[in-house]
Amino acid sequence: QVQLVESGGGLVQAGGSLRLSCAASGRTFGNFHMGWFRQPPGKEREFVAFISSNSRSTLYAASVKGRFTISRDTAQNTAQNTVYLQMNSLKPGDTALYYCAARGGPIPGALTSRASYDYWGQGTQVTVSS
């Protein structure tokens, strides 16, 4: 079992920055691939960013590419570690509940799909004012 706890959300003005953290524990978290998703008010949950277990592969949604950076301080075969989402040049359209997600095994073919992830955190709210 993997437990995920997000933190770092808050209220920020447009153009500002936030760094979200996802503290993961349980099993060999270092072998899990990680994703960040977000759910804007009244909308479906959407993919934001992905990082592979060895940090060699990353992927971003077009809407955040160049502004957001995903990273992790994981060493493979360890049980506790943290994944980050550095968010710069924030826009009101980035307002959402942000979730981190994890999955083991091979990198999924549909890594932007919610269905590809087995574990989810409870979410952290990000609100960007204009």
Disulfide bonds with the S-S distance in Angstrom:
Cys22-Cys100 2.01
